[in-house]
């Protein structure tokens, strides 16, 4: 008996990509000293790709009743620059 080929269920959920934006760089080279990517345009000039911030976060768990999970809560905060 041959197994029946079945189309994966997720394939029916695929859709075309939204409109794309052309980026001004032509190539990316890893700087060996910094291990960061340097973006170059078609003329070989460095292209500034913008800055990315960093973020940190903390989460603390609070339990007011040690014999029951129903009284448990949490507190979160975050910082981004």
N, CA, C and O atoms as a MOPAC input file, in Angstrom:
PM7 MOZYME 1SCF
protein

 N      0.83100 1    -1.16700 1     0.00000 1
 C      0.00000 1     0.00000 1     0.00000 1
 C      0.88600 1     1.24400 1     0.00000 1
 O      1.81900 1     1.33500 1     0.79800 1
 N      0.61000 1     2.19600 1    -0.87800 1
 C      1.37100 1     3.43000 1    -1.00200 1
 C      0.78900 1     4.50400 1    -0.07700 1
 O     -0.43100 1     4.65500 1    -0.00700 1
 N      1.64200 1     5.25300 1     0.63400 1
 C      1.11800 1     6.35000 1     1.45600 1
 C      0.57400 1     7.45900 1     0.55900 1
 O      1.10900 1     7.71600 1    -0.52000 1
 N     -0.47200 1     8.09900 1     1.00600 1
 C     -1.08200 1     9.18300 1     0.25900 1
 C     -0.35800 1    10.48700 1     0.56300 1
 O     -0.13000 1    10.82300 1     1.72500 1
 N      0.00300 1    11.21900 1    -0.48600 1
 C      0.66600 1    12.50900 1    -0.30600 1
 C     -0.36000 1    13.52200 1     0.20500 1
 O     -1.43400 1    13.68400 1    -0.37500 1
 N     -0.01500 1    14.18800 1     1.28100 1
 C     -0.89800 1    15.18200 1     1.88300 1
 C     -0.15700 1    16.51400 1     1.92500 1
 O      0.99800 1    16.57800 1     2.34500 1
 N     -0.82400 1    17.56800 1     1.49200 1
 C     -0.22600 1    18.89200 1     1.53500 1
 C     -0.16800 1    19.36100 1     2.98700 1
 O     -1.16900 1    19.24000 1     3.69400 1
 N      0.97700 1    19.90000 1     3.46700 1
 C      1.06600 1    20.37500 1     4.84800 1
 C      0.02300 1    21.45200 1     5.12300 1
 O     -0.23300 1    22.29600 1     4.26400 1
 N     -0.58000 1    21.43500 1     6.30200 1
 C     -1.65000 1    22.37100 1     6.61600 1
 C     -1.17100 1    23.81500 1     6.59100 1
 O     -1.94600 1    24.71100 1     6.25600 1
 N      0.09200 1    24.06000 1     6.93700 1
 C      0.61400 1    25.42500 1     6.96200 1
 C      0.76700 1    26.03900 1     5.58500 1
 O      0.80500 1    27.26300 1     5.45700 1
 N      0.85600 1    25.20500 1     4.54000 1
 C      1.02200 1    25.73700 1     3.18700 1
 C     -0.19400 1    26.54400 1     2.74900 1
 O     -0.05800 1    27.45500 1     1.93200 1
 N     -1.35800 1    26.24000 1     3.26100 1
 C     -2.55100 1    26.99300 1     2.88500 1
 C     -2.56800 1    28.37800 1     3.52600 1
 O     -3.36400 1    29.23000 1     3.12900 1
 N     -1.71000 1    28.61200 1     4.50200 1
 C     -1.67200 1    29.89900 1     5.19500 1
 C     -0.65100 1    30.85400 1     4.59300 1
 O     -0.57200 1    32.00600 1     5.02000 1
 N      0.12900 1    30.41100 1     3.61800 1
 C      1.15600 1    31.24900 1     3.01700 1
 C      0.52200 1    32.36600 1     2.20000 1
 O     -0.53300 1    32.18300 1     1.59200 1
 N      1.16500 1    33.50400 1     2.19200 1
 C      0.69200 1    34.65300 1     1.41800 1
 C      1.91200 1    35.35200 1     0.83200 1
 O      3.02200 1    35.16900 1     1.33200 1
 N      1.73000 1    36.14500 1    -0.21100 1
 C      2.86800 1    36.88200 1    -0.77700 1
 C      3.45000 1    37.85400 1     0.25300 1
 O      2.74200 1    38.33700 1     1.13600 1
 N      4.74700 1    38.13200 1     0.12400 1
 C      5.37900 1    39.11400 1     0.99100 1
 C      4.76900 1    40.48900 1     0.74300 1
 O      4.34600 1    40.78000 1    -0.37600 1
 N      4.71600 1    41.34100 1     1.77000 1
 C      4.24300 1    42.70600 1     1.54300 1
 C      5.25200 1    43.45500 1     0.66700 1
 O      6.31600 1    42.93100 1     0.33800 1
 N      4.90800 1    44.65900 1     0.30700 1
 C      5.78900 1    45.46100 1    -0.54600 1
 C      7.15500 1    45.56600 1     0.11800 1
 O      7.25000 1    45.86500 1     1.30800 1
 N      8.20300 1    45.32300 1    -0.64300 1
 C      9.55700 1    45.36600 1    -0.10700 1
 C     10.18100 1    46.72900 1    -0.36900 1
 O      9.75100 1    47.46400 1    -1.25700 1
 N     11.18800 1    47.04800 1     0.40600 1
 C     11.90700 1    48.31700 1     0.28200 1
 C     13.31600 1    48.01100 1    -0.19700 1
 O     13.98800 1    47.14000 1     0.35400 1
 N     13.76100 1    48.72400 1    -1.21700 1
 C     15.11600 1    48.55000 1    -1.73200 1
 C     16.11400 1    49.17500 1    -0.76300 1
 O     15.98800 1    50.34800 1    -0.41500 1
 N     17.08500 1    48.41500 1    -0.33700 1
 C     18.12200 1    48.92000 1     0.55900 1
 C     19.28900 1    49.44800 1    -0.26200 1
 O     19.58300 1    48.90700 1    -1.32800 1
 N     19.95900 1    50.49000 1     0.21200 1
 C     21.00300 1    51.13500 1    -0.58900 1
 C     22.33700 1    50.40400 1    -0.61500 1
 O     23.25600 1    50.85500 1    -1.29900 1
 N     22.47700 1    49.31200 1     0.08900 1
 C     23.78100 1    48.65500 1     0.10100 1
 C     23.86700 1    47.56300 1    -0.96600 1
 O     22.85900 1    46.98700 1    -1.37400 1
 N     25.08300 1    47.30000 1    -1.39800 1
 C     25.31800 1    46.26600 1    -2.39300 1
 C     25.97800 1    45.03700 1    -1.78400 1
 O     25.76800 1    43.91800 1    -2.25300 1
 N     26.77200 1    45.24300 1    -0.74300 1
 C     27.46800 1    44.13300 1    -0.11500 1
 C     27.73300 1    44.44200 1     1.35800 1
 O     27.71900 1    45.60000 1     1.77500 1
 N     27.97100 1    43.40100 1     2.12400 1
 C     28.29600 1    43.54600 1     3.54300 1
 C     29.57600 1    42.76700 1     3.79700 1
 O     29.69900 1    41.60900 1     3.39800 1
 N     30.51900 1    43.40100 1     4.45800 1
 C     31.79300 1    42.75200 1     4.79100 1
 C     31.97600 1    42.82700 1     6.29900 1
 O     31.75300 1    43.87700 1     6.90200 1
 N     32.37900 1    41.72600 1     6.90800 1
 C     32.62200 1    41.69100 1     8.35200 1
 C     33.97700 1    42.32400 1     8.64600 1
 O     34.99600 1    41.90800 1     8.09500 1
 N     33.98500 1    43.33000 1     9.51600 1
 C     35.22400 1    43.95600 1     9.95100 1
 C     35.90500 1    43.00200 1    10.92000 1
 O     35.33200 1    42.68600 1    11.96300 1
 N     37.12400 1    42.52800 1    10.60400 1
 C     37.77200 1    41.53800 1    11.48100 1
 C     38.10700 1    42.07300 1    12.87200 1
 O     38.18600 1    41.29600 1    13.82300 1
 N     38.30200 1    43.36400 1    13.00600 1
 C     38.65400 1    43.92700 1    14.31400 1
 C     37.43900 1    44.03500 1    15.22900 1
 O     37.53700 1    43.75400 1    16.42400 1
 N     36.28300 1    44.44500 1    14.67200 1
 C     35.10300 1    44.66400 1    15.49900 1
 C     34.08400 1    43.53600 1    15.40400 1
 O     33.17700 1    43.45100 1    16.23200 1
 N     34.22400 1    42.66900 1    14.40400 1
 C     33.27000 1    41.58500 1    14.14700 1
 C     31.88200 1    42.12600 1    13.81000 1
 O     30.88700 1    41.43500 1    14.03000 1
 N     31.79700 1    43.33800 1    13.28500 1
 C     30.54500 1    43.95600 1    12.87500 1
 C     30.48300 1    44.03300 1    11.36200 1
 O     31.51200 1    44.12500 1    10.69300 1
 N     29.27900 1    43.99600 1    10.82900 1
 C     29.10100 1    44.11300 1     9.39100 1
 C     29.23200 1    45.55800 1     8.94600 1
 O     28.67100 1    46.46000 1     9.56900 1
 N     29.98300 1    45.78200 1     7.85500 1
 C     30.11400 1    47.10600 1     7.25000 1
 C     29.42000 1    47.03300 1     5.90600 1
 O     29.73900 1    46.17300 1     5.08600 1
 N     28.46200 1    47.94000 1     5.67100 1
 C     27.66000 1    47.93600 1     4.45700 1
 C     28.27100 1    48.87800 1     3.43400 1
 O     28.61900 1    50.01200 1     3.76300 1
 N     28.40500 1    48.41400 1     2.18500 1
 C     28.97200 1    49.20500 1     1.10400 1
 C     27.96700 1    49.33400 1    -0.02400 1
 O     27.20700 1    48.40500 1    -0.29900 1
 N     27.96400 1    50.51900 1    -0.69600 1
 C     27.09200 1    50.70100 1    -1.85300 1
 C     27.79800 1    50.21300 1    -3.11500 1
 O     28.89800 1    49.66300 1    -3.04600 1
 N     27.16100 1    50.41600 1    -4.26800 1
 C     27.71800 1    49.93400 1    -5.53300 1
 C     29.02400 1    50.62400 1    -5.90700 1
 O     29.81900 1    50.06500 1    -6.66300 1
 N     29.26100 1    51.84100 1    -5.38400 1
 C     30.49500 1    52.57100 1    -5.67700 1
 C     31.60500 1    52.26000 1    -4.66900 1
 O     32.70900 1    52.79100 1    -4.78900 1
 N     31.32900 1    51.41700 1    -3.69100 1
 C     32.33100 1    51.06300 1    -2.69300 1
 C     32.37400 1    51.97800 1    -1.49100 1
 O     33.28600 1    51.87000 1    -0.67200 1
 N     31.40700 1    52.88100 1    -1.36100 1
 C     31.33700 1    53.77900 1    -0.21700 1
 C     30.55500 1    53.11800 1     0.92100 1
 O     29.61600 1    52.35700 1     0.68500 1
 N     30.96000 1    53.42400 1     2.16400 1
 C     30.27900 1    52.88500 1     3.33100 1
 C     28.89100 1    53.50800 1     3.42500 1
 O     28.73700 1    54.72000 1     3.27200 1
 N     27.88200 1    52.67600 1     3.67700 1
 C     26.50600 1    53.12500 1     3.84200 1
 C     26.14000 1    52.98900 1     5.31200 1
 O     26.28000 1    51.91400 1     5.89600 1
 N     25.66600 1    54.09200 1     5.91500 1
 C     25.22800 1    54.06200 1     7.31100 1
 C     23.84600 1    53.42800 1     7.36700 1
 O     22.91800 1    53.91400 1     6.72100 1
 N     23.69800 1    52.35700 1     8.12500 1
 C     22.44200 1    51.62300 1     8.18200 1
 C     21.62800 1    51.94900 1     9.43200 1
 O     20.66500 1    51.24500 1     9.73600 1
 N     21.99500 1    52.99400 1    10.15400 1
 C     21.22600 1    53.37200 1    11.32700 1
 C     21.76100 1    52.70600 1    12.57600 1
 O     22.56700 1    51.77800 1    12.51500 1
 N     21.30400 1    53.18900 1    13.68600 1
 C     21.75400 1    52.66900 1    14.98400 1
 C     20.68900 1    51.76800 1    15.57500 1
 O     19.49500 1    51.96000 1    15.34500 1
 N     21.12800 1    50.80000 1    16.32600 1
 C     20.23200 1    49.89600 1    17.02900 1
 C     20.44600 1    50.08500 1    18.52300 1
 O     21.58400 1    50.13300 1    18.99100 1
 N     19.36600 1    50.19000 1    19.26200 1
 C     19.45600 1    50.36800 1    20.70100 1
 C     19.64200 1    49.04300 1    21.42000 1
 O     19.56100 1    47.96800 1    20.82600 1
 N     19.88600 1    49.15300 1    22.67800 1
 C     19.98500 1    47.97700 1    23.53100 1
 C     18.89300 1    48.05900 1    24.57900 1
 O     18.40000 1    49.14300 1    24.89000 1
 N     18.52900 1    46.94700 1    25.10400 1
 C     17.50400 1    46.95300 1    26.14100 1
 C     17.83800 1    45.93200 1    27.21200 1
 O     18.51900 1    44.93600 1    26.96900 1
 N     17.33700 1    46.21400 1    28.40300 1
 C     17.47700 1    45.27700 1    29.51600 1
 C     16.13100 1    45.15900 1    30.19900 1
 O     15.31700 1    46.08000 1    30.14900 1
 N     15.90400 1    44.05000 1    30.82400 1
 C     14.63300 1    43.86000 1    31.51200 1
 C     14.80600 1    42.97600 1    32.72600 1
 O     15.71000 1    42.14300 1    32.79100 1
 N     13.92700 1    43.17300 1    33.67900 1
 C     13.92000 1    42.32800 1    34.87300 1
 C     12.49900 1    41.87400 1    35.13800 1
 O     11.53900 1    42.56700 1    34.80300 1
 N     12.37800 1    40.72900 1    35.73000 1
 C     11.06900 1    40.21600 1    36.12200 1
 C     11.21000 1    39.57000 1    37.48500 1
 O     12.09200 1    38.73900 1    37.70100 1
 N     10.34300 1    39.95400 1    38.39700 1
 C     10.34600 1    39.35400 1    39.72600 1
 C      9.02000 1    38.67100 1    39.95800 1
 O      7.96800 1    39.18500 1    39.57700 1
 N      9.07300 1    37.53000 1    40.57500 1
 C      7.87900 1    36.77100 1    40.87700 1
 C      7.48700 1    37.03000 1    42.32300 1
 O      8.33500 1    37.04600 1    43.21500 1
 N      6.21400 1    37.23000 1    42.54000 1
 C      5.73000 1    37.44000 1    43.90900 1
 C      4.72900 1    36.35400 1    44.24800 1
 O      3.79200 1    36.10600 1    43.49000 1
 N      4.92300 1    35.71600 1    45.36700 1
 C      3.99600 1    34.70200 1    45.85100 1
 C      3.58600 1    35.08400 1    47.26300 1
 O      4.42500 1    35.21600 1    48.15500 1
 N      2.28100 1    35.25800 1    47.45200 1
 C      1.80900 1    35.64700 1    48.78300 1
 C      1.34300 1    34.45900 1    49.60500 1
 O      1.16000 1    34.57200 1    50.81700 1
 N      1.15000 1    33.32700 1    48.95700 1
 C      0.67400 1    32.14300 1    49.65300 1
 C      1.53600 1    30.98200 1    49.18100 1
 O      1.35800 1    30.50400 1    48.06100 1
 N      2.45600 1    30.52100 1    50.00200 1
 C      3.43300 1    29.52800 1    49.56700 1
 C      2.83900 1    28.13700 1    49.33800 1
 O      3.48900 1    27.29200 1    48.72200 1
 N      1.61900 1    27.88000 1    49.81700 1
 C      1.04600 1    26.55300 1    49.59200 1
 C      0.03400 1    26.54200 1    48.44500 1
 O     -0.64200 1    25.53300 1    48.24400 1
 N     -0.08700 1    27.62200 1    47.69900 1
 C     -1.05000 1    27.67400 1    46.61300 1
 C     -0.48300 1    28.49400 1    45.46300 1
 O      0.12100 1    29.54300 1    45.68900 1
 N     -0.67000 1    28.03500 1    44.25300 1
 C     -0.20200 1    28.76100 1    43.08000 1
 C     -1.18200 1    29.84900 1    42.65000 1
 O     -0.84400 1    30.67800 1    41.80400 1
 N     -2.38700 1    29.86200 1    43.21600 1
 C     -3.39700 1    30.82900 1    42.79800 1
 C     -3.07400 1    32.25600 1    43.21200 1
 O     -3.59700 1    33.19000 1    42.60400 1
 N     -2.24000 1    32.46200 1    44.21200 1
 C     -1.93400 1    33.79900 1    44.70700 1
 C     -0.64100 1    34.35800 1    44.12900 1
 O     -0.10100 1    35.33300 1    44.65200 1
 N     -0.14000 1    33.75700 1    43.06000 1
 C      1.14400 1    34.16700 1    42.50500 1
 C      0.95000 1    35.28200 1    41.48400 1
 O      0.00500 1    35.25700 1    40.69600 1
 N      1.85000 1    36.25700 1    41.50500 1
 C      1.83800 1    37.34800 1    40.53800 1
 C      3.24800 1    37.63000 1    40.06700 1
 O      4.18800 1    36.94200 1    40.46500 1
 N      3.40200 1    38.63600 1    39.22400 1
 C      4.74600 1    38.98900 1    38.76900 1
 C      4.80700 1    40.47900 1    38.48900 1
 O      3.77900 1    41.14400 1    38.35900 1
 N      6.02100 1    40.99500 1    38.39700 1
 C      6.25800 1    42.40000 1    38.14000 1
 C      7.34200 1    42.48300 1    37.07500 1
 O      8.33900 1    41.76400 1    37.15200 1
 N      7.15900 1    43.35500 1    36.07700 1
 C      8.14000 1    43.47200 1    34.99500 1
 C      8.47300 1    44.92700 1    34.77200 1
 O      7.63100 1    45.80500 1    34.95700 1
 N      9.72100 1    45.18100 1    34.36700 1
 C     10.10200 1    46.49300 1    33.88700 1
 C     11.15900 1    46.32200 1    32.80500 1
 O     11.79900 1    45.27400 1    32.70600 1
 N     11.33300 1    47.35000 1    32.00500 1
 C     12.34200 1    47.29000 1    30.95200 1
 C     12.87500 1    48.68400 1    30.69500 1
 O     12.21800 1    49.68200 1    30.99000 1
 N     14.07300 1    48.73800 1    30.14000 1
 C     14.71700 1    49.99000 1    29.76500 1
 C     15.27500 1    49.81900 1    28.36700 1
 O     15.85400 1    48.78100 1    28.04700 1
 N     15.10600 1    50.82300 1    27.54400 1
 C     15.66600 1    50.76900 1    26.20100 1
 C     16.28500 1    52.10300 1    25.87300 1
 O     15.72900 1    53.15700 1    26.18300 1
 N     17.45000 1    52.05200 1    25.23900 1
 C     18.09100 1    53.29400 1    24.79500 1
 C     18.43400 1    53.22200 1    23.33800 1
 O     18.98100 1    54.17600 1    22.78500 1

